[in-house]
Amino acid sequence: MSTTDTPAAPSPADRRKGLVAAAIGNGLEWFDWNAYAIFAVFFAPQFFPKDDPTAGTLSTLLIFAVGFFFRPLGGALLAAFTDRHGRRAGLSLSVILMAGGSLLIAVSPTYEQAGLLAPILLLLARIAQGLSTGGEFASSSTYLAELAPPGRRGFYGSFIYVSTTLGTIAATLLLTLLSATLGREELSAWAWRIPFAIGALLGLYGLYLRRALEETEAFLLGKERRVARPTLEVLRRHPGAALRVVGFTAGATAAYYTFAVYLPTYAQKAHGMAPTGAQWASVAAQVLMVLILPLLGSLSDRIGRKPLLIVFAAGFLLLVVPLFGLISSAPLSLFLVMSGGLLLFACYGAVAPVAMAELFPTEVRSAGLGLPYSLTVALFGGTAPYVVEQLTAAGSGALYPWYIAALCLVSLVVYLTSKETRDVSLARAGAAT
């Protein structure tokens, strides 16, 4: 490549603009994704026959699980699209699919109005959102890793989970607001459409932000090395790095979906905690994690990714069992347990997105994250609530924290045997494989 073809490095202002745009878009996507689960109890009767409300709720949650099934496919297809056509194009397509799914749910007819067409439309909407979510993590992680200035990749990458958590909190608080102002009856009748309409509108804003993004220097420098099938190229030439992504993710995704998503429900079921107390304990613990993530990301830029990843895995290996034992009916106990678990998880969340991006060369960087990460999340993260429910039903609920500990032990071995990637140059031909 001649020097005249060399793209100019982005200015500090452009980097900050890209960081804000990518983070906002990611947060909006996770608002849309989680709104489904949070509001499912209200809209489930609208999409299925009303003579069996329990079956309707279970069917709605089954469709929620279908979204997880399509995440690996999205991770393979959208991440490969991002490597072929650019980070901006991949991020834009991701938000289009997510917002389109939300819009479809917002305007879908009910079962009484359209019969079987109603659940079919709901299923199609969730498939689109599953595809979007599968590609979003890989595209956003790749973009922020390549956008960051030298010595700041950890800080930039930490905003993946900052925005993810804020999107989840926003969906939860919207339910609180609508419940207080409209009541559960109105929510069940029509107001369940509000979060999906908001999600669709916010998606348009996210698309506007992402379409204005500048392409990353690393992608432009690597245009001559692009491959026709990035996902197949990862499996063929970088299987070791792909397996490391699986190892990086297995323990963390189980820990995240347990401590950030399921633990409030567990506290209510197992210890009789009041729902309101459980909700606010959860929100407070997640806010605490949001505040610590950028600090840990910056710390990784100084000391490397490995130390923090090791702290996460070793911490969960040693503490997850006693943490479960500390939960009682008091919301303060849930806050303290969630805070402890999420602060440990933050050691992973602050650095893992860029640490995994640093494992792959530019031409397959997004694809290298996409399929392995999404498949692992589907297998160990999406199933975490079901595993604990099944173990509890079988009278073996005490085994569940040991299950998390075992997965974190696997991740710990992977972290200990991985090379430090903090100083890898992403603009060059390859990363650490």
TORKOL-4160 file (C-alpha; in steps of 0.2 Angstrom, whole numbers, padded with zeros to 4 digits, m for minus):
433
<pt num="1" X="0000" Y="0000" Z="0000"/>
<pt num="2" X="0007" Y="0017" Z="m0005"/>
<pt num="3" X="0008" Y="0031" Z="0008"/>
<pt num="4" X="m0005" Y="0041" Z="m0002"/>
<pt num="5" X="m0017" Y="0027" Z="0002"/>
<pt num="6" X="m0013" Y="0027" Z="0021"/>
<pt num="7" X="m0029" Y="0033" Z="0030"/>
<pt num="8" X="m0026" Y="0047" Z="0042"/>
<pt num="9" X="m0028" Y="0043" Z="0061"/>
<pt num="10" X="m0044" Y="0049" Z="0069"/>
<pt num="11" X="m0043" Y="0065" Z="0079"/>
<pt num="12" X="m0046" Y="0064" Z="0098"/>
<pt num="13" X="m0063" Y="0072" Z="0094"/>
<pt num="14" X="m0068" Y="0059" Z="0082"/>
<pt num="15" X="m0063" Y="0045" Z="0094"/>
<pt num="16" X="m0074" Y="0053" Z="0107"/>
<pt num="17" X="m0088" Y="0054" Z="0095"/>
<pt num="18" X="m0086" Y="0036" Z="0090"/>
<pt num="19" X="m0085" Y="0030" Z="0108"/>
<pt num="20" X="m0101" Y="0039" Z="0112"/>
<pt num="21" X="m0111" Y="0034" Z="0097"/>
<pt num="22" X="m0106" Y="0016" Z="0099"/>
<pt num="23" X="m0110" Y="0015" Z="0117"/>
<pt num="24" X="m0127" Y="0024" Z="0115"/>
<pt num="25" X="m0131" Y="0012" Z="0101"/>
<pt num="26" X="m0126" Y="m0003" Z="0111"/>
<pt num="27" X="m0136" Y="0003" Z="0126"/>
<pt num="28" X="m0152" Y="0005" Z="0115"/>
<pt num="29" X="m0150" Y="m0012" Z="0108"/>
<pt num="30" X="m0149" Y="m0020" Z="0125"/>
<pt num="31" X="m0164" Y="m0009" Z="0131"/>
<pt num="32" X="m0174" Y="m0017" Z="0117"/>
<pt num="33" X="m0167" Y="m0035" Z="0120"/>
<pt num="34" X="m0172" Y="m0035" Z="0138"/>
<pt num="35" X="m0188" Y="m0026" Z="0137"/>
<pt num="36" X="m0195" Y="m0042" Z="0130"/>
<pt num="37" X="m0191" Y="m0052" Z="0145"/>
<pt num="38" X="m0196" Y="m0038" Z="0157"/>
<pt num="39" X="m0213" Y="m0035" Z="0150"/>
<pt num="40" X="m0217" Y="m0053" Z="0144"/>
<pt num="41" X="m0229" Y="m0056" Z="0159"/>
<pt num="42" X="m0240" Y="m0042" Z="0152"/>
<pt num="43" X="m0241" Y="m0045" Z="0134"/>
<pt num="44" X="m0240" Y="m0064" Z="0134"/>
<pt num="45" X="m0259" Y="m0066" Z="0135"/>
<pt num="46" X="m0261" Y="m0055" Z="0120"/>
<pt num="47" X="m0252" Y="m0067" Z="0108"/>
<pt num="48" X="m0259" Y="m0083" Z="0114"/>
<pt num="49" X="m0276" Y="m0090" Z="0118"/>
<pt num="50" X="m0282" Y="m0083" Z="0135"/>
<pt num="51" X="m0290" Y="m0099" Z="0141"/>
<pt num="52" X="m0273" Y="m0105" Z="0148"/>
<pt num="53" X="m0263" Y="m0090" Z="0154"/>
<pt num="54" X="m0249" Y="m0101" Z="0160"/>
<pt num="55" X="m0246" Y="m0109" Z="0143"/>
<pt num="56" X="m0246" Y="m0092" Z="0136"/>
<pt num="57" X="m0233" Y="m0086" Z="0147"/>
<pt num="58" X="m0222" Y="m0101" Z="0144"/>
<pt num="59" X="m0224" Y="m0100" Z="0125"/>
<pt num="60" X="m0219" Y="m0081" Z="0126"/>
<pt num="61" X="m0203" Y="m0086" Z="0136"/>
<pt num="62" X="m0200" Y="m0100" Z="0124"/>
<pt num="63" X="m0200" Y="m0087" Z="0110"/>
<pt num="64" X="m0188" Y="m0078" Z="0121"/>
<pt num="65" X="m0176" Y="m0093" Z="0121"/>
<pt num="66" X="m0177" Y="m0094" Z="0102"/>
<pt num="67" X="m0169" Y="m0077" Z="0102"/>
<pt num="68" X="m0154" Y="m0085" Z="0111"/>
<pt num="69" X="m0154" Y="m0099" Z="0098"/>
<pt num="70" X="m0152" Y="m0087" Z="0084"/>
<pt num="71" X="m0138" Y="m0077" Z="0093"/>
<pt num="72" X="m0125" Y="m0089" Z="0087"/>
<pt num="73" X="m0131" Y="m0087" Z="0069"/>
<pt num="74" X="m0131" Y="m0068" Z="0071"/>
<pt num="75" X="m0114" Y="m0070" Z="0078"/>
<pt num="76" X="m0108" Y="m0079" Z="0062"/>
<pt num="77" X="m0117" Y="m0069" Z="0049"/>
<pt num="78" X="m0117" Y="m0051" Z="0055"/>
<pt num="79" X="m0099" Y="m0052" Z="0062"/>
<pt num="80" X="m0093" Y="m0059" Z="0045"/>
<pt num="81" X="m0103" Y="m0045" Z="0036"/>
<pt num="82" X="m0094" Y="m0033" Z="0048"/>
<pt num="83" X="m0077" Y="m0040" Z="0042"/>
<pt num="84" X="m0081" Y="m0039" Z="0024"/>
<pt num="85" X="m0091" Y="m0022" Z="0023"/>
<pt num="86" X="m0084" Y="m0012" Z="0037"/>
<pt num="87" X="m0087" Y="m0009" Z="0056"/>
<pt num="88" X="m0099" Y="0005" Z="0052"/>
<pt num="89" X="m0110" Y="m0006" Z="0041"/>
<pt num="90" X="m0110" Y="m0020" Z="0053"/>
<pt num="91" X="m0116" Y="m0009" Z="0068"/>
<pt num="92" X="m0129" Y="0000" Z="0057"/>
<pt num="93" X="m0136" Y="m0017" Z="0051"/>
<pt num="94" X="m0137" Y="m0023" Z="0069"/>
<pt num="95" X="m0147" Y="m0009" Z="0075"/>
<pt num="96" X="m0159" Y="m0010" Z="0060"/>
<pt num="97" X="m0163" Y="m0028" Z="0065"/>
<pt num="98" X="m0165" Y="m0024" Z="0083"/>
<pt num="99" X="m0176" Y="m0009" Z="0080"/>
<pt num="100" X="m0186" Y="m0018" Z="0067"/>
<pt num="101" X="m0190" Y="m0032" Z="0079"/>
<pt num="102" X="m0196" Y="m0020" Z="0092"/>
<pt num="103" X="m0207" Y="m0010" Z="0079"/>
<pt num="104" X="m0215" Y="m0027" Z="0074"/>
<pt num="105" X="m0219" Y="m0031" Z="0092"/>
<pt num="106" X="m0226" Y="m0014" Z="0095"/>
<pt num="107" X="m0238" Y="m0014" Z="0080"/>
<pt num="108" X="m0242" Y="m0033" Z="0080"/>
<pt num="109" X="m0260" Y="m0038" Z="0081"/>
<pt num="110" X="m0266" Y="m0048" Z="0096"/>
<pt num="111" X="m0272" Y="m0067" Z="0095"/>
<pt num="112" X="m0290" Y="m0061" Z="0096"/>
<pt num="113" X="m0287" Y="m0050" Z="0081"/>
<pt num="114" X="m0276" Y="m0061" Z="0069"/>
<pt num="115" X="m0276" Y="m0079" Z="0077"/>
<pt num="116" X="m0260" Y="m0088" Z="0074"/>
<pt num="117" X="m0252" Y="m0074" Z="0064"/>
<pt num="118" X="m0250" Y="m0065" Z="0081"/>
<pt num="119" X="m0237" Y="m0077" Z="0088"/>
<pt num="120" X="m0229" Y="m0080" Z="0071"/>
<pt num="121" X="m0225" Y="m0061" Z="0070"/>
<pt num="122" X="m0219" Y="m0061" Z="0088"/>
<pt num="123" X="m0207" Y="m0076" Z="0083"/>
<pt num="124" X="m0201" Y="m0067" Z="0068"/>
<pt num="125" X="m0197" Y="m0051" Z="0078"/>
<pt num="126" X="m0188" Y="m0061" Z="0091"/>
<pt num="127" X="m0178" Y="m0070" Z="0078"/>
<pt num="128" X="m0172" Y="m0053" Z="0071"/>
<pt num="129" X="m0167" Y="m0047" Z="0088"/>
<pt num="130" X="m0158" Y="m0063" Z="0091"/>
<pt num="131" X="m0148" Y="m0061" Z="0075"/>
<pt num="132" X="m0145" Y="m0043" Z="0080"/>
<pt num="133" X="m0138" Y="m0047" Z="0097"/>
<pt num="134" X="m0127" Y="m0060" Z="0091"/>
<pt num="135" X="m0118" Y="m0048" Z="0079"/>
<pt num="136" X="m0119" Y="m0033" Z="0091"/>
<pt num="137" X="m0106" Y="m0038" Z="0103"/>
<pt num="138" X="m0093" Y="m0043" Z="0090"/>
<pt num="139" X="m0096" Y="m0028" Z="0080"/>
<pt num="140" X="m0095" Y="m0016" Z="0095"/>
<pt num="141" X="m0080" Y="m0024" Z="0103"/>
<pt num="142" X="m0071" Y="m0024" Z="0087"/>
<pt num="143" X="m0075" Y="m0006" Z="0083"/>
<pt num="144" X="m0070" Y="0001" Z="0100"/>
<pt num="145" X="m0054" Y="m0009" Z="0101"/>
<pt num="146" X="m0049" Y="m0002" Z="0084"/>
<pt num="147" X="m0055" Y="0016" Z="0087"/>
<pt num="148" X="m0046" Y="0018" Z="0104"/>
<pt num="149" X="m0030" Y="0028" Z="0104"/>
<pt num="150" X="m0014" Y="0019" Z="0109"/>
<pt num="151" X="m0014" Y="0014" Z="0128"/>
<pt num="152" X="m0033" Y="0017" Z="0129"/>
<pt num="153" X="m0041" Y="0001" Z="0122"/>
<pt num="154" X="m0046" Y="m0006" Z="0139"/>
<pt num="155" X="m0055" Y="0010" Z="0144"/>
<pt num="156" X="m0064" Y="0011" Z="0127"/>
<pt num="157" X="m0069" Y="m0007" Z="0128"/>
<pt num="158" X="m0076" Y="m0005" Z="0146"/>
<pt num="159" X="m0090" Y="0005" Z="0138"/>
<pt num="160" X="m0097" Y="m0011" Z="0130"/>
<pt num="161" X="m0104" Y="m0017" Z="0147"/>
<pt num="162" X="m0107" Y="0000" Z="0154"/>
<pt num="163" X="m0119" Y="0003" Z="0140"/>
<pt num="164" X="m0126" Y="m0015" Z="0141"/>
<pt num="165" X="m0130" Y="m0012" Z="0159"/>
<pt num="166" X="m0137" Y="0005" Z="0157"/>
<pt num="167" X="m0149" Y="m0001" Z="0144"/>
<pt num="168" X="m0155" Y="m0015" Z="0155"/>
<pt num="169" X="m0157" Y="m0003" Z="0170"/>
<pt num="170" X="m0167" Y="0008" Z="0158"/>
<pt num="171" X="m0179" Y="m0005" Z="0153"/>
<pt num="172" X="m0182" Y="m0010" Z="0172"/>
<pt num="173" X="m0185" Y="0007" Z="0177"/>
<pt num="174" X="m0197" Y="0010" Z="0163"/>
<pt num="175" X="m0208" Y="m0005" Z="0170"/>
<pt num="176" X="m0207" Y="0004" Z="0187"/>
<pt num="177" X="m0213" Y="0020" Z="0180"/>
<pt num="178" X="m0227" Y="0013" Z="0169"/>
<pt num="179" X="m0233" Y="0002" Z="0184"/>
<pt num="180" X="m0234" Y="0017" Z="0195"/>
<pt num="181" X="m0243" Y="0029" Z="0183"/>
<pt num="182" X="m0254" Y="0017" Z="0173"/>
<pt num="183" X="m0256" Y="0001" Z="0183"/>
<pt num="184" X="m0255" Y="m0017" Z="0179"/>
<pt num="185" X="m0272" Y="m0018" Z="0171"/>
<pt num="186" X="m0267" Y="m0004" Z="0158"/>
<pt num="187" X="m0250" Y="m0012" Z="0155"/>
<pt num="188" X="m0259" Y="m0029" Z="0151"/>
<pt num="189" X="m0272" Y="m0021" Z="0140"/>
<pt num="190" X="m0261" Y="m0010" Z="0129"/>
<pt num="191" X="m0247" Y="m0001" Z="0138"/>
<pt num="192" X="m0235" Y="m0016" Z="0135"/>
<pt num="193" X="m0233" Y="m0009" Z="0118"/>
<pt num="194" X="m0225" Y="0007" Z="0124"/>
<pt num="195" X="m0207" Y="0000" Z="0128"/>
<pt num="196" X="m0206" Y="m0008" Z="0110"/>
<pt num="197" X="m0212" Y="0008" Z="0102"/>
<pt num="198" X="m0199" Y="0018" Z="0112"/>
<pt num="199" X="m0186" Y="0005" Z="0107"/>
<pt num="200" X="m0190" Y="0007" Z="0089"/>
<pt num="201" X="m0189" Y="0026" Z="0090"/>
<pt num="202" X="m0173" Y="0025" Z="0099"/>
<pt num="203" X="m0166" Y="0013" Z="0086"/>
<pt num="204" X="m0168" Y="0026" Z="0073"/>
<pt num="205" X="m0158" Y="0038" Z="0084"/>
<pt num="206" X="m0145" Y="0024" Z="0086"/>
<pt num="207" X="m0145" Y="0021" Z="0067"/>
<pt num="208" X="m0142" Y="0040" Z="0064"/>
<pt num="209" X="m0127" Y="0040" Z="0076"/>
<pt num="210" X="m0119" Y="0024" Z="0068"/>
<pt num="211" X="m0121" Y="0030" Z="0050"/>
<pt num="212" X="m0111" Y="0045" Z="0054"/>
<pt num="213" X="m0097" Y="0035" Z="0061"/>
<pt num="214" X="m0080" Y="0035" Z="0053"/>
<pt num="215" X="m0072" Y="0019" Z="0048"/>
<pt num="216" X="m0058" Y="0013" Z="0058"/>
<pt num="217" X="m0040" Y="0015" Z="0053"/>
<pt num="218" X="m0036" Y="m0004" Z="0056"/>
<pt num="219" X="m0050" Y="m0009" Z="0044"/>
<pt num="220" X="m0045" Y="0003" Z="0030"/>
<pt num="221" X="m0027" Y="m0002" Z="0032"/>
<pt num="222" X="m0032" Y="m0021" Z="0031"/>
<pt num="223" X="m0043" Y="m0019" Z="0015"/>
<pt num="224" X="m0031" Y="m0029" Z="0004"/>
<pt num="225" X="m0032" Y="m0044" Z="0016"/>
<pt num="226" X="m0051" Y="m0046" Z="0017"/>
<pt num="227" X="m0057" Y="m0063" Z="0014"/>
<pt num="228" X="m0073" Y="m0069" Z="0006"/>
<pt num="229" X="m0079" Y="m0080" Z="0021"/>
<pt num="230" X="m0072" Y="m0073" Z="0037"/>
<pt num="231" X="m0081" Y="m0086" Z="0049"/>
<pt num="232" X="m0074" Y="m0101" Z="0039"/>
<pt num="233" X="m0057" Y="m0092" Z="0039"/>
<pt num="234" X="m0057" Y="m0091" Z="0058"/>
<pt num="235" X="m0062" Y="m0110" Z="0060"/>
<pt num="236" X="m0048" Y="m0114" Z="0047"/>
<pt num="237" X="m0034" Y="m0103" Z="0052"/>
<pt num="238" X="m0037" Y="m0097" Z="0070"/>
<pt num="239" X="m0046" Y="m0112" Z="0079"/>
<pt num="240" X="m0035" Y="m0110" Z="0094"/>
<pt num="241" X="m0040" Y="m0091" Z="0096"/>
<pt num="242" X="m0058" Y="m0096" Z="0093"/>
<pt num="243" X="m0057" Y="m0109" Z="0107"/>
<pt num="244" X="m0049" Y="m0096" Z="0118"/>
<pt num="245" X="m0065" Y="m0085" Z="0116"/>
<pt num="246" X="m0075" Y="m0100" Z="0122"/>
<pt num="247" X="m0064" Y="m0102" Z="0137"/>
<pt num="248" X="m0064" Y="m0083" Z="0140"/>
<pt num="249" X="m0083" Y="m0083" Z="0140"/>
<pt num="250" X="m0090" Y="m0099" Z="0148"/>
<pt num="251" X="m0088" Y="m0094" Z="0166"/>
<pt num="252" X="m0091" Y="m0076" Z="0164"/>
<pt num="253" X="m0108" Y="m0078" Z="0155"/>
<pt num="254" X="m0115" Y="m0090" Z="0168"/>
<pt num="255" X="m0109" Y="m0078" Z="0182"/>
<pt num="256" X="m0117" Y="m0063" Z="0173"/>
<pt num="257" X="m0134" Y="m0070" Z="0169"/>
<pt num="258" X="m0135" Y="m0077" Z="0187"/>
<pt num="259" X="m0129" Y="m0061" Z="0196"/>
<pt num="260" X="m0136" Y="m0048" Z="0185"/>
<pt num="261" X="m0152" Y="m0056" Z="0178"/>
<pt num="262" X="m0158" Y="m0071" Z="0189"/>
<pt num="263" X="m0152" Y="m0068" Z="0207"/>
<pt num="264" X="m0167" Y="m0056" Z="0211"/>
<pt num="265" X="m0179" Y="m0069" Z="0205"/>
<pt num="266" X="m0170" Y="m0082" Z="0215"/>
<pt num="267" X="m0171" Y="m0071" Z="0231"/>
<pt num="268" X="m0189" Y="m0069" Z="0229"/>
<pt num="269" X="m0193" Y="m0088" Z="0226"/>
<pt num="270" X="m0180" Y="m0096" Z="0238"/>
<pt num="271" X="m0180" Y="m0083" Z="0252"/>
<pt num="272" X="m0197" Y="m0074" Z="0250"/>
<pt num="273" X="m0189" Y="m0057" Z="0247"/>
<pt num="274" X="m0201" Y="m0043" Z="0242"/>
<pt num="275" X="m0201" Y="m0040" Z="0224"/>
<pt num="276" X="m0199" Y="m0021" Z="0226"/>
<pt num="277" X="m0184" Y="m0023" Z="0237"/>
<pt num="278" X="m0176" Y="m0036" Z="0226"/>
<pt num="279" X="m0178" Y="m0024" Z="0211"/>
<pt num="280" X="m0170" Y="m0009" Z="0219"/>
<pt num="281" X="m0156" Y="m0020" Z="0226"/>
<pt num="282" X="m0153" Y="m0026" Z="0209"/>
<pt num="283" X="m0153" Y="m0009" Z="0201"/>
<pt num="284" X="m0141" Y="m0002" Z="0215"/>
<pt num="285" X="m0129" Y="m0016" Z="0212"/>
<pt num="286" X="m0128" Y="m0014" Z="0193"/>
<pt num="287" X="m0126" Y="0005" Z="0195"/>
<pt num="288" X="m0111" Y="0001" Z="0206"/>
<pt num="289" X="m0104" Y="m0010" Z="0193"/>
<pt num="290" X="m0106" Y="0004" Z="0179"/>
<pt num="291" X="m0096" Y="0016" Z="0190"/>
<pt num="292" X="m0081" Y="0004" Z="0192"/>
<pt num="293" X="m0080" Y="m0003" Z="0174"/>
<pt num="294" X="m0071" Y="0012" Z="0166"/>
<pt num="295" X="m0059" Y="0012" Z="0181"/>
<pt num="296" X="m0054" Y="m0006" Z="0178"/>
<pt num="297" X="m0053" Y="m0004" Z="0160"/>
<pt num="298" X="m0040" Y="0010" Z="0162"/>
<pt num="299" X="m0031" Y="m0001" Z="0175"/>
<pt num="300" X="m0029" Y="m0014" Z="0162"/>
<pt num="301" X="m0021" Y="m0002" Z="0150"/>
<pt num="302" X="m0008" Y="0000" Z="0164"/>
<pt num="303" X="m0005" Y="m0018" Z="0170"/>
<pt num="304" X="m0013" Y="m0028" Z="0156"/>
<pt num="305" X="m0028" Y="m0039" Z="0153"/>
<pt num="306" X="m0023" Y="m0055" Z="0161"/>
<pt num="307" X="m0022" Y="m0049" Z="0179"/>
<pt num="308" X="m0040" Y="m0043" Z="0179"/>
<pt num="309" X="m0046" Y="m0059" Z="0170"/>
<pt num="310" X="m0037" Y="m0070" Z="0183"/>
<pt num="311" X="m0045" Y="m0060" Z="0198"/>
<pt num="312" X="m0062" Y="m0062" Z="0190"/>
<pt num="313" X="m0061" Y="m0081" Z="0188"/>
<pt num="314" X="m0051" Y="m0085" Z="0204"/>
<pt num="315" X="m0063" Y="m0073" Z="0214"/>
<pt num="316" X="m0078" Y="m0083" Z="0208"/>
<pt num="317" X="m0070" Y="m0099" Z="0210"/>
<pt num="318" X="m0067" Y="m0095" Z="0229"/>
<pt num="319" X="m0082" Y="m0084" Z="0233"/>
<pt num="320" X="m0097" Y="m0090" Z="0223"/>
<pt num="321" X="m0103" Y="m0103" Z="0235"/>
<pt num="322" X="m0102" Y="m0093" Z="0251"/>
<pt num="323" X="m0110" Y="m0078" Z="0242"/>
<pt num="324" X="m0125" Y="m0089" Z="0238"/>
<pt num="325" X="m0126" Y="m0094" Z="0256"/>
<pt num="326" X="m0127" Y="m0075" Z="0262"/>
<pt num="327" X="m0143" Y="m0072" Z="0253"/>
<pt num="328" X="m0158" Y="m0070" Z="0265"/>
<pt num="329" X="m0175" Y="m0061" Z="0264"/>
<pt num="330" X="m0167" Y="m0044" Z="0267"/>
<pt num="331" X="m0165" Y="m0034" Z="0251"/>
<pt num="332" X="m0148" Y="m0028" Z="0259"/>
<pt num="333" X="m0141" Y="m0045" Z="0258"/>
<pt num="334" X="m0146" Y="m0046" Z="0240"/>
<pt num="335" X="m0137" Y="m0029" Z="0236"/>
<pt num="336" X="m0122" Y="m0035" Z="0245"/>
<pt num="337" X="m0121" Y="m0052" Z="0236"/>
<pt num="338" X="m0125" Y="m0045" Z="0219"/>
<pt num="339" X="m0112" Y="m0031" Z="0222"/>
<pt num="340" X="m0099" Y="m0043" Z="0227"/>
<pt num="341" X="m0102" Y="m0054" Z="0212"/>
<pt num="342" X="m0104" Y="m0040" Z="0199"/>
<pt num="343" X="m0088" Y="m0031" Z="0205"/>
<pt num="344" X="m0079" Y="m0047" Z="0202"/>
<pt num="345" X="m0088" Y="m0049" Z="0185"/>
<pt num="346" X="m0082" Y="m0031" Z="0181"/>
<pt num="347" X="m0064" Y="m0037" Z="0181"/>
<pt num="348" X="m0070" Y="m0047" Z="0166"/>
<pt num="349" X="m0082" Y="m0035" Z="0158"/>
<pt num="350" X="m0070" Y="m0021" Z="0158"/>
<pt num="351" X="m0057" Y="m0030" Z="0148"/>
<pt num="352" X="m0064" Y="m0045" Z="0139"/>
<pt num="353" X="m0071" Y="m0037" Z="0124"/>
<pt num="354" X="m0054" Y="m0029" Z="0119"/>
<pt num="355" X="m0044" Y="m0044" Z="0125"/>
<pt num="356" X="m0054" Y="m0056" Z="0114"/>
<pt num="357" X="m0053" Y="m0043" Z="0099"/>
<pt num="358" X="m0034" Y="m0043" Z="0102"/>
<pt num="359" X="m0033" Y="m0062" Z="0098"/>
<pt num="360" X="m0037" Y="m0060" Z="0079"/>
<pt num="361" X="m0030" Y="m0051" Z="0064"/>
<pt num="362" X="m0040" Y="m0037" Z="0056"/>
<pt num="363" X="m0048" Y="m0047" Z="0042"/>
<pt num="364" X="m0057" Y="m0059" Z="0054"/>
<pt num="365" X="m0057" Y="m0049" Z="0070"/>
<pt num="366" X="m0076" Y="m0047" Z="0071"/>
<pt num="367" X="m0080" Y="m0065" Z="0065"/>
<pt num="368" X="m0067" Y="m0072" Z="0078"/>
<pt num="369" X="m0078" Y="m0065" Z="0092"/>
<pt num="370" X="m0095" Y="m0067" Z="0084"/>
<pt num="371" X="m0098" Y="m0086" Z="0083"/>
<pt num="372" X="m0088" Y="m0093" Z="0097"/>
<pt num="373" X="m0094" Y="m0079" Z="0109"/>
<pt num="374" X="m0112" Y="m0080" Z="0105"/>
<pt num="375" X="m0113" Y="m0099" Z="0105"/>
<pt num="376" X="m0105" Y="m0099" Z="0122"/>
<pt num="377" X="m0117" Y="m0087" Z="0129"/>
<pt num="378" X="m0132" Y="m0097" Z="0122"/>
<pt num="379" X="m0125" Y="m0113" Z="0130"/>
<pt num="380" X="m0120" Y="m0107" Z="0147"/>
<pt num="381" X="m0128" Y="m0089" Z="0149"/>
<pt num="382" X="m0145" Y="m0091" Z="0142"/>
<pt num="383" X="m0147" Y="m0108" Z="0150"/>
<pt num="384" X="m0141" Y="m0102" Z="0168"/>
<pt num="385" X="m0159" Y="m0098" Z="0175"/>
<pt num="386" X="m0165" Y="m0115" Z="0168"/>
<pt num="387" X="m0151" Y="m0125" Z="0176"/>
<pt num="388" X="m0154" Y="m0117" Z="0193"/>
<pt num="389" X="m0172" Y="m0120" Z="0192"/>
<pt num="390" X="m0170" Y="m0138" Z="0187"/>
<pt num="391" X="m0157" Y="m0141" Z="0201"/>
<pt num="392" X="m0169" Y="m0133" Z="0213"/>
<pt num="393" X="m0184" Y="m0143" Z="0207"/>
<pt num="394" X="m0173" Y="m0159" Z="0210"/>
<pt num="395" X="m0169" Y="m0154" Z="0227"/>
<pt num="396" X="m0151" Y="m0150" Z="0222"/>
<pt num="397" X="m0151" Y="m0131" Z="0221"/>
<pt num="398" X="m0135" Y="m0130" Z="0232"/>
<pt num="399" X="m0125" Y="m0138" Z="0218"/>
<pt num="400" X="m0128" Y="m0123" Z="0206"/>
<pt num="401" X="m0115" Y="m0111" Z="0213"/>
<pt num="402" X="m0103" Y="m0126" Z="0211"/>
<pt num="403" X="m0108" Y="m0127" Z="0193"/>
<pt num="404" X="m0103" Y="m0108" Z="0191"/>
<pt num="405" X="m0087" Y="m0112" Z="0200"/>
<pt num="406" X="m0082" Y="m0126" Z="0188"/>
<pt num="407" X="m0085" Y="m0115" Z="0173"/>
<pt num="408" X="m0074" Y="m0102" Z="0181"/>
<pt num="409" X="m0061" Y="m0114" Z="0184"/>
<pt num="410" X="m0061" Y="m0118" Z="0165"/>
<pt num="411" X="m0059" Y="m0100" Z="0161"/>
<pt num="412" X="m0046" Y="m0097" Z="0174"/>
<pt num="413" X="m0035" Y="m0111" Z="0166"/>
<pt num="414" X="m0038" Y="m0102" Z="0149"/>
<pt num="415" X="m0033" Y="m0085" Z="0156"/>
<pt num="416" X="m0017" Y="m0092" Z="0164"/>
<pt num="417" X="m0011" Y="m0100" Z="0148"/>
<pt num="418" X="m0015" Y="m0085" Z="0137"/>
<pt num="419" X="m0003" Y="m0072" Z="0131"/>
<pt num="420" X="m0004" Y="m0054" Z="0137"/>
<pt num="421" X="m0012" Y="m0044" Z="0122"/>
<pt num="422" X="m0011" Y="m0026" Z="0129"/>
<pt num="423" X="0003" Y="m0021" Z="0117"/>
<pt num="424" X="m0004" Y="m0029" Z="0101"/>
<pt num="425" X="m0005" Y="m0017" Z="0087"/>
<pt num="426" X="m0022" Y="m0020" Z="0079"/>
<pt num="427" X="m0018" Y="m0009" Z="0064"/>
<pt num="428" X="m0005" Y="m0022" Z="0058"/>
<pt num="429" X="m0007" Y="m0038" Z="0049"/>
<pt num="430" X="m0012" Y="m0049" Z="0063"/>
<pt num="431" X="m0015" Y="m0050" Z="0082"/>
<pt num="432" X="m0010" Y="m0063" Z="0095"/>
<pt num="433" X="m0017" Y="m0080" Z="0089"/>
